[in-house]
Amino acid sequence: MPKSKRNKMVTLSKTKKKGREHKESIVNQVRQALEDYISVYVFSFENMRNVKFKGLRDRLKGSSRFFLGSNKVLQISLGRTAADEVKDGIHKASEMLHGDCGLFFTNLPKEEVMRVFETFEEHDFARTGSLATETIELKEGPLEQFTHDMEPFLRKQGMPVRLNKGVVELVADHVVCQEGERISPEASRILHLLGVQMATFRLNLVCRWSPAEFEIYRDHGVANPSDGS
């Protein structure tokens, strides 16, 4: 009897890792972008959402290009000091690459870039470990937004519930999350069911470099650690 292909073993240790060639490729792409675009910005981000970021990147791809990845590799691409910088003064932008950040190359006017970044804001459900932005408390009584078959699941999430004539009922007040505290896995699931979105994906301009000038917009020394992606 032939072996089933479904049971084929895969050795994960043989999976190729991103090594020197990949890093060199990023360095070359960044340096080419310095030739193709008139200015480069360092930006920081909060609560990264990859799908929504891809949408912004696709919208601007005709005039701009984003780079995310290892800050060290991006710093090497630009030059970390005045002695090894690839463009005059660009090591100042390189020094701003720390924490959750990336590079944005563009041919757009400065005013248009400011408008894009200031208006970009996407709301989403908070992930486990995020800081709650508000206190969510459910009061004792019927929870008519939940169907009767959800009662076992809600109980597993730590909610004091029971079925009362086919209606899910909270037998005591229950705090789902407390403002300023970390959101637990159980609270994250309940917030999703309640439709409460506490995460806001934002991009913040840190600085801008062009052959003519260098500007600092904000100090992002304190990155937002509340929601990993």
C-alpha positions as CSV (number, residue, x, y, z in Angstrom):
1,M,0.0,0.0,0.0
2,P,1.5,3.4,-1.0
3,K,2.3,5.9,1.7
4,S,-0.2,8.7,2.1
5,K,1.2,12.1,1.0
6,R,-0.8,13.7,3.8
7,N,1.5,12.3,6.4
8,K,4.7,13.5,4.7
9,M,7.2,14.9,7.3
10,V,8.6,18.4,6.8
11,T,12.0,19.3,8.4
12,L,11.7,22.9,9.5
13,S,15.4,23.1,10.1
14,K,15.9,23.0,6.3
15,T,13.8,26.2,5.8
16,K,16.0,28.9,4.3
17,K,16.5,31.9,6.5
18,K,16.9,35.5,5.4
19,G,20.6,35.9,5.4
20,R,23.4,38.1,4.0
21,E,22.0,38.2,0.5
22,H,18.6,39.4,1.7
23,K,20.2,42.2,3.8
24,E,22.4,43.3,0.9
25,S,19.3,43.4,-1.3
26,I,17.6,45.7,1.1
27,V,20.6,48.0,1.3
28,N,20.8,48.2,-2.5
29,Q,17.1,48.9,-2.8
30,V,17.2,51.7,-0.2
31,R,20.2,53.3,-1.9
32,Q,18.5,53.1,-5.2
33,A,15.4,54.7,-3.7
34,L,17.7,57.6,-2.6
35,E,18.4,58.2,-6.3
36,D,14.7,57.7,-7.4
37,Y,12.9,60.0,-4.9
38,I,13.5,63.6,-3.9
39,S,13.0,63.1,-0.1
40,V,13.0,60.5,2.6
41,Y,11.0,60.5,5.9
42,V,11.5,58.4,9.0
43,F,8.1,57.5,10.5
44,S,7.0,55.6,13.6
45,F,3.9,53.5,13.9
46,E,1.5,52.4,16.5
47,N,-0.6,49.2,16.5
48,M,0.6,48.0,13.0
49,R,-2.0,46.2,10.9
50,N,-0.3,44.7,7.9
51,V,-3.4,44.5,5.6
52,K,-4.3,48.1,6.2
53,F,-0.7,49.2,5.8
54,K,-0.5,47.3,2.5
55,G,-3.6,49.3,1.3
56,L,-1.8,52.6,2.0
57,R,1.3,51.4,0.3
58,D,-0.6,50.4,-2.8
59,R,-2.4,53.7,-2.9
60,L,0.9,55.6,-2.9
61,K,3.1,53.3,-5.0
62,G,3.0,55.5,-8.0
63,S,4.9,58.3,-6.2
64,S,6.4,56.7,-3.1
65,R,8.0,53.6,-1.5
66,F,7.9,52.3,2.1
67,F,10.6,50.3,3.8
68,L,10.1,48.3,7.0
69,G,12.5,45.9,8.6
70,S,15.6,45.7,10.7
71,N,16.5,49.2,11.9
72,K,20.2,48.3,11.8
73,V,20.0,47.3,8.1
74,L,18.1,50.5,7.2
75,Q,20.8,52.5,9.2
76,I,23.6,50.8,7.2
77,S,21.7,51.6,4.0
78,L,21.7,55.3,4.7
79,G,25.0,55.4,6.7
80,R,25.2,55.6,10.4
81,T,27.7,58.4,10.7
82,A,28.9,61.4,8.7
83,A,31.9,59.4,7.6
84,D,29.9,56.6,5.9
85,E,26.6,58.4,4.9
86,V,25.6,57.9,1.3
87,K,24.2,61.4,1.0
88,D,25.2,64.6,2.7
89,G,23.5,64.9,6.1
90,I,21.4,61.7,5.8
91,H,23.1,60.1,8.8
92,K,20.9,62.4,10.9
93,A,17.8,60.6,9.6
94,S,19.6,57.3,10.2
95,E,20.1,58.2,13.9
96,M,16.3,58.5,14.2
97,L,15.7,54.9,13.2
98,H,14.9,53.2,16.5
99,G,11.8,51.5,17.9
100,D,8.8,50.8,15.7
101,C,9.6,52.8,12.6
102,G,10.4,52.7,8.9
103,L,11.5,54.7,5.9
104,F,9.2,56.5,3.4
105,F,10.7,57.7,0.1
106,T,8.5,60.0,-2.0
107,N,8.3,62.5,-4.8
108,L,5.2,64.1,-3.2
109,P,5.3,67.7,-1.9
110,K,6.0,68.0,1.8
111,E,2.5,69.4,2.4
112,E,0.9,66.4,0.7
113,V,2.9,64.0,2.8
114,M,1.9,65.8,6.0
115,R,-1.7,65.6,5.0
116,V,-1.5,61.8,4.2
117,F,0.1,60.9,7.5
118,E,-2.0,63.2,9.6
119,T,-5.3,61.9,8.2
120,F,-4.3,58.2,8.1
121,E,-6.0,56.4,11.0
122,E,-7.5,52.9,11.1
123,H,-9.4,51.4,14.0
124,D,-9.3,47.7,14.9
125,F,-9.8,45.3,17.7
126,A,-7.2,45.3,20.4
127,R,-4.9,42.3,20.7
128,T,-3.9,40.4,23.8
129,G,-1.4,42.4,25.8
130,S,-2.6,45.8,24.5
131,L,-3.5,48.5,27.0
132,A,-7.2,49.1,27.4
133,T,-8.2,52.6,26.4
134,E,-11.4,52.5,28.5
135,T,-13.1,50.4,31.2
136,I,-15.7,48.0,29.8
137,E,-18.2,46.7,32.4
138,L,-21.3,44.6,31.8
139,K,-24.1,44.9,34.2
140,E,-26.0,42.0,35.8
141,G,-29.0,40.9,33.7
142,P,-29.8,39.5,30.3
143,L,-27.2,39.7,27.5
144,E,-29.5,39.6,24.5
145,Q,-26.7,40.3,22.1
146,F,-25.5,36.8,22.6
147,T,-27.4,33.7,21.5
148,H,-28.1,30.8,23.9
149,D,-25.5,28.5,22.3
150,M,-22.8,31.0,23.2
151,E,-23.3,30.5,26.9
152,P,-20.6,27.8,27.3
153,F,-18.1,29.9,25.4
154,L,-18.8,33.0,27.5
155,R,-18.4,31.0,30.7
156,K,-15.0,29.7,29.5
157,Q,-14.0,33.4,29.1
158,G,-14.6,33.9,32.8
159,M,-18.0,35.6,32.5
160,P,-20.5,34.6,35.3
161,V,-23.4,33.6,33.0
162,R,-26.3,31.1,32.9
163,L,-29.2,30.3,30.7
164,N,-32.6,31.6,31.9
165,K,-35.4,30.5,29.7
166,G,-33.1,30.3,26.7
167,V,-31.6,33.8,27.3
168,V,-28.0,34.3,28.3
169,E,-28.0,36.0,31.7
170,L,-25.1,37.7,33.6
171,V,-25.6,36.7,37.3
172,A,-23.3,39.5,38.5
173,D,-21.6,42.7,37.2
174,H,-18.5,41.8,35.2
175,V,-15.5,44.0,34.2
176,V,-14.2,42.9,30.9
177,C,-11.2,45.2,31.0
178,Q,-9.9,48.1,33.0
179,E,-8.6,51.3,31.5
180,G,-4.8,51.4,31.5
181,E,-4.4,47.7,32.2
182,R,-3.3,44.9,29.8
183,I,-6.0,43.1,27.9
184,S,-6.2,39.4,28.6
185,P,-6.8,36.8,25.9
186,E,-10.3,36.3,27.3
187,A,-11.1,40.0,27.4
188,S,-9.8,40.3,23.8
189,R,-12.3,37.7,22.6
190,I,-15.2,39.3,24.5
191,L,-14.4,42.8,23.2
192,H,-14.4,41.4,19.7
193,L,-17.9,39.9,20.3
194,L,-19.1,43.2,21.7
195,G,-17.7,45.1,18.7
196,V,-15.5,47.3,20.8
197,Q,-12.4,48.5,18.9
198,M,-9.6,49.9,21.1
199,A,-6.6,49.7,18.8
200,T,-5.8,52.6,16.4
201,F,-3.2,52.1,13.7
202,R,-1.4,55.3,13.1
203,L,1.8,56.5,11.3
204,N,3.7,59.4,12.7
205,L,6.3,61.5,10.9
206,V,9.5,61.7,12.8
207,C,11.8,63.6,10.4
208,R,12.4,64.5,6.8
209,W,15.6,64.6,4.7
210,S,16.1,66.1,1.3
211,P,19.3,67.4,-0.4
212,A,18.4,70.9,0.7
213,E,17.3,70.4,4.4
214,F,16.8,68.2,7.4
215,E,13.7,68.6,9.6
216,I,12.7,66.9,12.9
217,Y,9.0,66.7,13.5
218,R,8.8,64.7,16.7
219,D,10.9,62.7,19.2
220,H,9.7,59.0,19.1
221,G,12.1,57.9,21.8
222,V,9.2,56.3,23.7
223,A,7.7,53.8,21.3
224,N,4.2,52.3,21.9
225,P,4.8,48.8,23.2
226,S,1.1,48.1,23.9
227,D,0.3,46.1,20.8
228,G,2.7,44.0,18.9
229,S,2.2,42.9,15.3
